[in-house]
């Protein structure tokens, strides 16, 4: 068998990969410095992706308790950048919502399966002389508000329509209040004081958890008419609505908008003097915020990737010089220019992909640390891991083309004459 028949190009891929891994192991510090740019780029990319993905899930499941088919009608709603003049104008132009408007919408809406009233303030809760350390969110509600806000009963029951109508002093308490005063006893039937006024506890809510570190369980719900009797004028009232299904959400919002405009005698062309908030509003706001974060991350990642690619190209050029004699031997055994070029491309791609994998592992550790230490939602999607490693390999291929071409162009006789 001739000498040229002994060379096996099919083995060059795995051999090139092995050579790249051996090069990393022989000089770990040099390898780390070589891949530092790729590692930083991938770490940044994966960390930002993990934050955005985690926040998307968080926004969808926790920030809004309205669900995909719910929305709220409020006095003012603002989702743009801060504008004191417009906010001041809205505060002067937009009147408070009224009970008559609630009755009008409830009687005439055809695309709603639920509509309730909610108002809130902050106050102190006490039981047998013990008071809460911080203020508690006191919510005046109609009987259907817990269901509309996806709040479930843990013990006892919720507030009834009859209790709302007769201004009863009953309370439905959140998980924090239960733990604070009734850790080892049944709270149902006990009497608590809400800003000095006695209320009988009729039920407790299941734990909701926290949003951005703020507990959602620090509340006491009382009948809406009792709330107005206790705290005065009907300020801060909002309406909580549920569409008949998710598909009719936008139509339901349009219907409520039309009814309120008609009740308030707004002419065509006049702006709404009320606001409507839905889960989509939160999602749209978050998407605008993440667009700026993503744009900044892309710029940083691009710089790191270019720097990392240039360093890899320099290392591969040095490798070509160091292995000139080896290249001559391979060519004398029948290796073609394409074989030599593929070998160095595989090496550079393997080096870069290794840096990308290291970046993924670092990003995963950062995400786990932040999620556990700071309660910031971070989730690592598999697609971002594949993109991070794949992008690193592509950068290695791109910046490895010039060194690979230089190696493939070497004359085998001249290469064999070089010192080993």
N, C-alpha and C positions, 0 to 999 in steps of 0.2 A: 504494500500500500504506500502511495507517495506521501511526501511530507505534507503537501497541501490538503490531503484528504483527512489528516488527523485533527484539523481544527473543527470544532463543532459550534457554529454560530448559535444554535438553539440553546446552548448552555450559557451564552454571554449575559442574558438578562439576570439570571440568578447569581452569576459570578460577579456582575457589576454591583448588585445589591449587597452581596457579601463583602466586597471590597469597601463599599461605602460605610457599612456598619463597623468593619475592622478599623477604618480610619477614625471613626468617632470614638471607639474604645481606646485606641492607642494614645490619643492626646485629648483627654476629656475637657481640659480648660480651653484649649484652642477650639475644640468643637463647640463648646458653649458660647464662646465669643463669636464664632462664625455664625451660629444660628440665632444669636440674641435678637436680631431684628425680626426674624420670622417668628420667634417665640413671642415677642412683645406684640407684634401685629395680630397673631392668632389669639393671644390672651385677651387683647382689647376687643377684637371682633366677637369672640364667644361670650365674654362678660357682658357686653352691651346687648347682644342678642338674648342672653339669658335674662337680663333685667327686663327688657322690653316684652319678651314672651311671658315671663312670670307676671308682669304688671297687666298684660292683656287678660290673662286668666283671672287675676285678682280683681280687675275692674269689672269683668263680666259677672263674677260670682259674689263679690262682697261689697264693693263701693256703693252700688245701687241695689237696694232691697226691693225695687219695684218689679223686677222680673222683665222678661222680654216683651210682655204684653201690657205693662203698666206705665203710667205717667202721672205727673202732678201738675196741678194748676196753682200758680203762686202769684203773689203781687208783682214781684220783679224776678227776672232771670237774666243773668249776664254770663256769657261764656267767652267773650273776646278778651283782648289785653285790657288791663286796667285803664279806665277813662273816667276820672272824677266828674267831669262836666256832664257826661251822658248819664252816669249813675245819679247825680244830683237832679238832673232833669226827670229821670224816671221816678225818683222818689217823690217829686212834686206832682207829676202827671198821673201816676198809677195809684188809684184809690185802693183801700183795703178790700179784700173779698168779703162778701156779705152772705148771711144765711139765705136771703131771698134768692141770690144767684145760684146757690147750691140747690135749692128746691126747684128752681126753673130748669137747670141743666138735668137734674135727676128725672124730672117729669117728661122732658122732651127728647132726651138722648135715646137713640135706637141702637147704637153700636157699643154700648157699655154693658158689662155684666156686673159692675159694682162701682159705687161712688161713695166716698166717705169724707168726713171733715176731720182735720187734725190741726191742733195749735199747741205750741210748746213754750216753756220758759224754764228757768233754772231755779231750784229751791233746795231746802234742807229736809231730810227725812230723819225721824227719830222713833225709837221704840224703847219703852221702859227707861227713859232718861238718857239713853245712848243716842248720839247723833252721827250722821255720816261725816267723815272728815272733809269731803269735798261736796260741791253742789251736785245735785242729781237732776237729770232731764225730766221735767214734769210734763206729760203729754195729755192734753184733752182730746178725746177721741169719740167717734161714733162706734157702735158695737162691731162693725165690720172691718175696722182698721187693721187689727192683727192679721186677719186673713189676707187683706189687700197688700200688706207689707211683708208677707211670708213669715210672720212671727207665730210660732207654734206653742201650744199649751203644754206645760210640763206637769203641773199638778193643779187640781181644782178646775176652774173654768174661766172663760173670758167674761167681759162685761156684756150685759144683755141690753137689748133695745128698751126694754121696760125700765131698766135702771137709768138709762140715759134720759128718758122722758120725765122721770120723777126726780131728777137731780140727786140721785143717791150718792152717798159718800162711800163708794167702794173703789178698790184699787186692784190693778193687775200689775205685778211687779217683775222686774228683770232679774236675771241670774245674779248680778252683782249684789243687789239688795237682799236677795235670798241668802247668799253666802255671808253677807255682813251681819244680819240679825238673826237668821234662822238656820245656821249651819247644822245643828243637831236636832231640829224639831220641825214640825209641820207648820208652815206659815198660814195656811188656809184657816180663816176664821179669826186670826189675830188682828189687833188694831194697831196701826202705825199712825204717826202724825206727819202730815205733809204741810210744811210751813206752819205748824202749830194746830192744824185742823185734823181731827181724827177721821181715819178711813179704815174700813174693814177690808182685809185682803181676801179676795175671792179666787185668786189663781196666780200661778207663777209661769214665766216663759222659759222655754228651752234656751240653752246658751247659744248666742249668736257669734261670739268671738270678738275680735278687734279689727279695725281698719286703720292702717298706718299707725299702729300702736295705740289707737284710741278705742276704748271699750265701747261696744254697742249694747252692752247689757246693763248699763247704769241708768235705768229709767223706771218711772212709775206712770202707768196709764190710769186716768180717771175719766168718768163720763164727760163729754164735751160741755154739756150745760152746767154741770157741777164746776167745771174749770172756769167758765165764764162768770158763774156766781161768785167764785172764790177770788179770781184775779181781775175781774172787771171787764172792760170793753173788749170787743171781739177783734183785737189786733193780733197779727201774726197767724191768721187763719190761712190754711191751704186745703185744697181738695185733692184727694187721692183717688185715682181712677184706674179701672181695668177694662181693656177692650174685650170684645167677645172672644177674640183669639188673636194670635200674633200677626196673622195675615191682614187683619183689619185695624192694626195699631194706628197707622198714619191716617186712615179714614176717620177713626174715632177722634183723633186729635183735631182734625179739620172740623169735624162736627161740633165738638165742644167749643172750638174757637169761634165758629159761626154763631152758636147760641149765645156765647158771652158777648160778642160784638153786637148782636141784636138786642140783648138785654141792656147793654150800656149805650145803645143808640149811636154807635160809631159809624161814620159815613165812609163810603168807599174811598180808599186812598189814605185814610187816617191810620196811623200805626196802632197796633194793639196796646192797650194800657194794662196788660197783664202778661204773665209768662207761662209757658208750658215746658216742663222738663221731663225727659224720658231717658231710658237707659242709653239710647242712641246718642243723646246729648253728651253724656259722660264719655262714651266711646269716641265721639268726634273730637272732643276736647283733648283726650289722651292721644289720639292720632296726630293732632297738630303738635303736641309737645314732643312726641317721639320722633317726628319727622326731623326736628332740629337736632335731637340727640343722635339720630342715625347719620345725618349729614356730617356732623362733627366727627363721629366715629369713623366714617368712611375716609375722611381726610387724614386722620391719624394713622389708620391702618395702611393707607396707600403709601405714606411716607416710610413707615416701618418696613413694608414689603419691598419697596425699592431699595432701601438701605440694605436690608437682608439679602436681596437678590444680587446686589453689587458685590457684597462681601463673599457670597458663594461663588460668584464668577471669578473673583480674584483667587480664591482657594483652588478652584478647578484649574485655572491657568498655571498656578504653582504645581499642581498635581501633574499636569501635562509635561512640565519641564522635568520634574522628578522621575517620571516614568517613560521618558523618551526611549530608553533602551528596551524596556518592556514592550512598548508599542512596535518597535522594529521587529522584535521576535514574533509578535502576533501576526504582523503583516507577512513575515517570511514563512509562516505556517499556513498562510492562505486567508487570513482575515481581510475582508474588504473594507473600503473606506466607510461604508454604511455600518459595518460591525463595530468599528472603532468609535464612530460617532454615537451610535446607540449606547455603547458601553458607558461613555462619559455622560450622556444625557440621563441614563438610568441612575448613575451615581449622584448627579446633582439633584435630580428629583427625589431620590431617597433621602439625601441629606436634608432637603427642605421639608419633606413630609415628616421626617423625624422631629424637626423643629416645630412643625405644626401640631404634631401629636403631643409634644411637651407643652405647648401653649394651651391645648385643650385640657390637659390634666391640671395645669395651674389654674385655668379659668374655672374648672369644676371645683377645685379646692376653695377658690375665692368665693364662688357662689354659695357653697355649703357653709362657709364661715359666716358670710354676711347674713344668710337666711337664718342661721341659728342664733347669731349674736345680736343682730339688729332687727329681726323680724321683717326684713324687707323681702318681698316675694321675688324669688329668682328660680327659674326653671330652665333646664338645659335640654332643648329639643335635639333629637338625633340628627335632624337635617343640618343644624348649625355645626355639629361636630364633623359631619361629612364634608360640608362646605369649607370649614376651616382647614382640614387636612388636605382636601383636594385643591384648594386655592394655593396652599403652600407648595404642593407638588408642581402645580402649573408654573408658579414663579420660579421654582428650581429648574424646570425644563426651559423656560424662556431665557433665563440668564445663563443657562448651561450650553446654549447653542454655540456661542462664539468659542469657548474653550474646546468644545467637542469638534467643531470644524477645524480648529487649529491642529488638534491631535490627528484627525483623519487625513490632513494634508501632508503630514510628515513623510519624507522620503524614507523607505525602509532601510536602505543602505546607510544613509546619513544617520538615521536613528540608531542603527546597530553600532556605529562607530562612537556614539556618545558614551561617556563613562557611566557605569552603573552606580 
